């Protein structure tokens, strides 16, 4: 009876970890249970040594903080499929502007995570008139609890010890399943402090070997072709060619399939940085980091970036985005990766805002006018914004009949997509009218999905997406259009690829070759390996999903065409390569490896 408060605390802590797994549809296996028991015992068994009244307040406060962190993890996981990290502290300033759809993540059942406080209060009331003293027995129980906890934590980790390569994990969720809730967050905090103190920044021999596989090349080109690239906010491949109640969602982009090279099997590789991840990946051919955004954490590091490559080749380079230039640290990042100019909010008209910023019609037409101020050849990189969540759009701009759709967020998404498509049409007409279109290399692509693609959502249901492959295609597929200079006729290219492949494709079309880009050109005859942050990938006709609760290398291999499960052996040859790409990218980004690599 003397320790009912502590055993109740332990039981409730474990119960809400199980509830967390239910709310997030994440795994909860024996290994996970044991390491969590171990961590909780090691962290709290000392409380048995303090006065009973003090102990109860400590344990009550611990339950409250635990619930607060858990519910925050639930909401973050629903959007990103990942857990909170101290690395995200650098992104706090971005949340007010990009978090418009946050309320859609909250479900009433989430607050059951605080129900343990009511139950624990009842336990404390029951024990209020049953004071207990700290005795030698308490000390023995506390010591035994710590030893049992240490054993429960260490033994499962020893049994499932990952191989040497996995010492550089590529996924936060794998660490969560491996070390448990408190183990993950504790390790994350330790690393965050180490990063701030400058520990772990030196390259290991293995990392130097990985970097050595890339050979620097001189910038040699005779290209005088202008490069124009447009990033379309929250644009999915599913909207291309889609008709609702007899209306085309994207009539202009549909028509451009006859004038450009269209890639229907192209995927976004963004992670938690979303739009900023897309910009970074497209311009550097590197992957997003495990937590947060490269822009806010590593924006001053050295990259083999497309704008810098083009600037060295004689291009005038400009980034264009009608928003606050300091948002996502863009002003510093753009300058660091090779942009001579940054046309931001102050360079555009201040009226006719839709959603977060100037509407895309005025943004794109004004951007084309700004191109006239650049020296040729130029690289113009534009980031559109009107179709950003929560998809606010004036009533007078809602031109579609969406009868039959119930979700107002999905309705507004389709309205904004239709509006942005019209803006693209205006820009293309303008480029044709001023003679820029034909002799320029033009690229349009979607930055990431809409956030409305989950199984059971109205979009997934209307798209008949319910299998693993169908949901993958709906969620990850974004449109890509490329028009090489003087292209006579458009065509559809079925080869698959990802955002890491855009910069190498542009450089190949210009007769240039990158040194430290991880993607591959899309217009050769070789299949491209398209890797995602958790280690999943698409390669040719295969789609692989790792099982993050099992040892590295275990997962499910699918046939993209049929959605059928295949023997894992068909995907195995590419699993290690996918992980190696992510580790090499992390080394270049996090350790600023290119600044430490002597270039010839």
N, C-alpha and C positions, 0 to 999 in steps of 0.2 A: 504493500500500500504506500510505503514511503516514496516509492519511485514511479507511481502511477502517472504523474505528470510527464516524466521523461519517456516512459514507454508509449504513452499516448502521443507525445510529440513525434517520436520515431515512426509510429504507425501512420499518423496523419501526413507526415512528410513523404513517405513512400506512396500513400494513397493518391496524393495529388500529382506525383510524378506519373502514376498510371493514368490519371485523368488527363494530364497533358498529352500523353501518347494517344488517348482517345480523341481529344479535340483536334489534334494535328494529323491523325492517321499515321503516326510514326511508330517505329518498332519498340517493343518492350519485351525483351527476352531474359533468360536466366542470367547471362553475363551482365546485362545492363542492371538487373535487379541487385546482383551481388556488389558491383562496384559502387552503386549508389548507397547501399547499406553501409559499405565500408567507409565512404567519404563522410556520410552523416555522423557515424560513430566517431570517426577521428576528429571531426570538427566540433562536436558538441559534448562528448563524454566528460570533458573537463567541468561542464556545468554542474555535475553531481558533487563537485567539491565546494561549491559556494552555498550560502544560506538558502534555505528552501524558498522563501519569498522572492529573493533576488533571482534565483534560478528560474522561477516560473515567469517572471517578467522577461528574462533573457530569452526563454524558449518561445514565449508569445510573440515577442518582437521578431524573432528569427522566422517564425511561421508567416508573419505578415510580409516581411521582406522577401521571403521565398515565393509567396503568392504573387507579389508585385512583379518580381522578375519573371516568373512563369507566364503570367498573363501577357507581359510585354513580348516574351518569346513567342507565344501563340500568335499574336497579331503579326509579328514580323515574319514568322514562318509561313503564314498563310499567303503572304505576298511574294516572298523571296525564296521559300523552301529552305531557309537557313536560320541560324540563331543569331541573336545579338552578339556584338563584339565591341571591345573597347576601341577598336579601330574606327568605329562609327562615330565616335565623339567629334571627329573632324568634319563630319557631315551634318551635324546638328543644325547649322545655319541654313541648310538647303531644305529642311523638312517643311517649313512653313509654306513654301511655294509649290512643292511637288506632292504634298500630302493631301490633296483635295479629295481623293477617294478613300481616305483612311477609315471613315465611318462604315464603309461597306465590309471591312474586315472584322467588325465586332459582332459577336453573336451573344444572346442572353446567357446561354449555357456557359460561356467563358467565366462568368462570375462565380460559378460553383467552385472555382479555385480558392475563393475566400471563405467557403462554407466551413472549412476546418477551424477557422477562428471562433465560430459559434460553438462548435463541438468542444474545442479546447477550453473555451470559457466555461462551459458546463462542467468539464473535468475540474477546473480550478475552483469553481464554486463548491463542488462536492468535497474537495480536499481542504477548503479554507479553514475548517475547524479541526484539521488533523495535522498539526505542525509536526515536522520531523527534524531531527538534528543531523548534522554532518558527522559521521562517525568513521571509524576505521573501516567498517564494512563499505561505506560509500566510496572511500578511497580505493578499496580493492575492486569494487564494481567499476569505477571510472577507469582504473588501469586495465582491467580485463576488457572493458568496452573498447578502449583504444587499440589494444592488441588484436581483438577480434576484428575491429574495423580495418586495421592495417592488413590483416590476413585476407579478409574478404575483398579488399581492393587489389592487393598485389597478386594473389594467386590467379584470378581470371586473366589479368593482364599478362602474366608470365605464360600461361597456357596458350593465349592467342597472340603472342608477341609477333608483330609484323616483321616482314623481311627488311633488309637494310635499306632498300629503295624507299620503303614507306616511311622511313624516318623523316622524310620531307612530305608530310601529308598534303593532299591536294583538295581536301574537302573538310569543312568544319563539321559537317554532319557525321562523317566517319569518326572524327575525334569525339563527338558527343556520344555515339554508340560505344566507342571504345573505353572512354574514361568516365562516362556518366555525366549527369547534369552539373554537379558541382566540380567535378574533375575538369570538364570542358571549360567552364567559366573561370576556374582558378588558373588553369594553364593559359587561357587567353589573357587574363589580367597580368600574369607573370611575363608573358611575351610582350604585352603592351608596355610595361614598365621597362623591360629590357630594350625595346626599340627606342624609347625616349632617352634612355641612358647611353645609347649607341653601342649596345652589346650585339654580337652576332652579325656584324656587318662585313666581316672578312669572307672572301670566297674560299670554299673548301676545294680540295684537289678534284673531287668529283664534279663540282660546279665549273671549275676551270676547264675540265675535260669537255663538258657539255658545250661550253662557249666556244671551245676550239674547233667544234665541228662546222662552224660558220666561217667562211673566208671573206674578209672585206674586199670590196671591188672598187675601182675608181669610178667616178661619175663620168661616163662618156655617152653623149647623145647628140644627135643633130636635130632632135625634135623641136619643132616650133609650133606644136599643136596646143591650143588652149585646152585646159582641163576644167570642167565644170561639174561639181558634185553636189547633190542635194540629198540631205537626210530627212526623211519623212517621219514625223512623229507618230508612234503607235500604229504603224501601217502593217497589216498582216496580208499574206498572200491570199487568204480566204476572201478578201473583198474584191480582188481582181477578177473580172469576168462575172461577178455575182449580180444576179437580177432579183429584185424584190418587187412584187406586184407590177411586173412589166417594166420596171425602171432599172437602169444600170447604175450601180453604186459609183463606179469609176469609169465613165465613158471615155475620158481623155486618155487615161492610162491604158484602157483596153485598146484604143486605137493605136497607141504608140508601140504595141507589140508588132505592128507591121512596119515600123520605122527603126526599131532598136533591137538589140539582142535581149531577149527576155528569159530569165532563169526562174522557173517555177519551183525548183528544188533547192532553194537557197535559204539559209537559216541565220537567225541572229544568235550571237554568242555572248550576249550581255549577262550580267549577274546583278549585284545589288546596286551598282552605279547607273543601271538602265541607260538613259540617254547619253550620259557622259561615258559610259562603257562603250557604247556603239561608236561614238566619235573617236575614242582612244583606239579601239580595236581596228577600225577602218583605216586610220592614219598611221598606225605603227605595226599592224599585223602581229600584235601580242594579245594575250588574254587578259580579262579582268582579274583582279586579285580576289582572294577568298572572301574578304570582308571589306565592305565600303567601296570607295572609288579611288582609282589611281590619281584622278585629278586633284583630289583634296589631300591625299597622303604622300604622293610621290611625284607631284607635278614638276619639280625642279630636277628630276633625274634625267639621265641621258638615254635617248632612244634613236633608233635608225628610222626616222619618221619620214613619211611621204612628202610633206611640205618642205622639210629641210633638204631632202634629196633633190626635189624640183628646184628649190632656190639655188642650190649649188650648181645646177645645170642651167641657170640663167633665167628662171621663172620669177615673175612677181607673184607673191602668194598672199591670199587674203581669206580670212574667215568672216562669215556674215551670220549674225544671229541677233534678232531684234529684242534682246532682253538685257538685263543688267550685266555689264561686262565682267563683274567680279563673281557672278553666280557660278558655282562649281569651280571656282578658281580659274575660269576660262582665260582671263586676261594674262595671267602668268603662264599657264600651260601653252596657250597658242603661241606666245612669244618664244617659249622654250623649244617647241617642236618645229619651228621654222616659218611661222606666218609673219610676213612683213606688216600686214595691216589687220586690224580687227574692227569691222563695222558692227557696232552694237546699238543698244537702245537709243542713245543720243543721236545717232546718225540716221534715224528713220522717223517718219511722221509720228506725231504723238496721239493722233486720233484713231477712231475705229478699232478699238481693242476688242478682241474676241478671246475669252479665256484668260490666259496669263499675259498676253502681249499683243502687239500689233497683228492684225489678221494676216494670214498667209498670202492673200492676193496682193495687198500693198507691200508686204515684205518681199515677195519674189520679184515683183515688177521694179521696186526700188533697188533691189540687189542687182538686177540686170543693168540698171542705169549706173550703179556704182562700178560695175565692171569696165565701163568706158573710161574710168579714171586710172585703170591699171595699165602698166606697161605690158606689151605682148612679148613672148607668150606668158600667160598667167594661169594660176591655179586658184579658182574660186570655190570655196567650201561653204555651203549654206546649210543651216540647221533650222528647219521649219518648226512651228510650235502650236498651231491652232488646234490640232487634234490631240492635245494633251489631256489626260485625265484631270478632272471629272467630266470632260467633254461638254463644257458650257458653250452654248451657241444661242444667239438671239432668235426669237420666234420667227422673225421675218426671213431668216436664213435657212429655215427648215423647209427644204424643197421636196422632200420625199414623202410619199404615202407609205407609212410603215404599219398599216393595219395588219393585225395578226401578231404583232410583237408586244409583249407585256412589260419587259424590263425597261424603265425610262433611261437607265444608264446606257444600255445597248442601243436604244433608239437614238440617243444623242451622239453616241459613237458613230453610227452610220451617217447621221447628218453632218458631223464634222469631217468625216472621210470624204463625203460627197463634195463638201465645200473645198477641201484641200485639193481634190482632183481638179476642180474648176480652176483653182489657182495655178496648178501645174500647167493646165492648158493655156492660160494667159501667158505664162512665162515662156513656154515653147513658141507660141505665136510671136512673142516679142523678140526672141532670139533669132527666129527665122526672118523676121522683118528687118532686123539690123545686120543680117548677114553673118551672124556668129554661129548659128546652129550647125551648118553643114560641115565646116572645117574644124569643129571642136570635138574633143572627146568628152562625152556627157554621160554621167552616171546618176541614176536615181535608186535609192534603196530605203527600206523600212528599218527603223532603229530597233524596235522590239515589238512584242505583242501588246494587245490592248488591256491585258489584265482581266479579261472577261472570258477566258478560255477553259476554265476548270470544268471537270466532269460534272454533269448535272446542271450547269449554267445554261441559260437559254441559247446562247450562241452555240455551245457544244451540241445541244439537242437539235437545233435547226440544221446544223451541219452534219448530223448523224455521226458524231464523233464519240465513241465510247471505248474502243480498244486502246491499248497502250500506244500503238503506232499512230492511230488516227488522232489521238489527243496530242501526241508529240508533233505531228504535222500541223495541227491547228495552232498550237502554242508557239512553236519555234519557226515556222515558215514565214518569211517576210519577202516582199518582192524585190527583185534586182533587175534593173534595166541598164544596159551599157550600149552606147552608140559610139563606135570608133569614128574618127574623122572620115568624112566622105563615104559613109556606109550607104550603099545603094538600096538595100532591101533588108527589112528586119526578119528575124526568125526566132523560134523558141529553141532554147538549148536545155536539154533534159539533165545534163550533168549536174551533180549536187556540189554544193560548196557552202562556205560561210563567210562572215565578215572579215576574218583574217586573210581571205583570199583577194580582197578588192585591191589593196595597194600593190601586191605583186602583179596582178593583172594589168593595172594601169601602167606600171613601170615596164612590163613586157611589151605592151602596145607602143610605148615610147622608145623602145630600144635600150632600156636601162635594166640593171639587175641589183636587187637589194642585198645587203650583207646579213643583217640580223632580223629578218622577218620570217615568221614561222608558217605563214600561209603559202599557197602555191597558185600559180596562174590558173584561171578557169577555162582558158581557151586552148589548152593543150589536150592531148588524148589520154592523159593519166587521171584516174580517179583521185579525188581529193579527200583527205581525212579531215572531217569537221568535228572538232572536239568542243565539249561543253564543260563548264567549270567543275562539275561533280565527277568528271571522268567518263561520262557517257559520250557516245560519238555516233556519227553516221559515216559509213564508208561504202561507196558504190550502192549496192542493194541491201546493205546490212545496217541495222540499228542496234546499238548495245546500251544496256542500262546496268550499271554496277549495283550489286547488293552491298550497301554500305555497312551492314551489320556482320558480314562475313569477311574472311580474309581476302586480301586484295587479289583480284583476278576472277572472283566469283560474280556472276550476274546473269542476265538474260539476253540472249541474242535473238533478234527478230528479222524476218524478211520484210522489207519495206513495202513491197508490192502487195503482199497478201496479209500481213500482220501476224503470220504464223510464227510460233517459236521454233528456233533452229537449234541444232547442237551447238553448245558453247564453243566448240573447237573451231567453228567458222569465224567467230569474232576474235578468238584468242590471239592471233598474230598481230592485232592492232591495239590490244589493251595496254601493253607496256609503252608503246610508242605514244599513245594518247597521254598517258601519265607523264612521260618524259617531256612532252611539249609543254604541259602545264608547269612542270618544275623548272624548265629552262626559262619560261616566261617569268615566273615568280623570281628567279634569280636575277634576271635582267632588271626587273622593276624594283623589287624590294631592296636589293643590295647595290643598286646603281652600278651593275656590273660593267656596262659598256664604258663608263667613265674610268674604270680601273683596268680596262683592256687596252693594251697598246695597239693602235692601228697603224698599219703600214701605208 
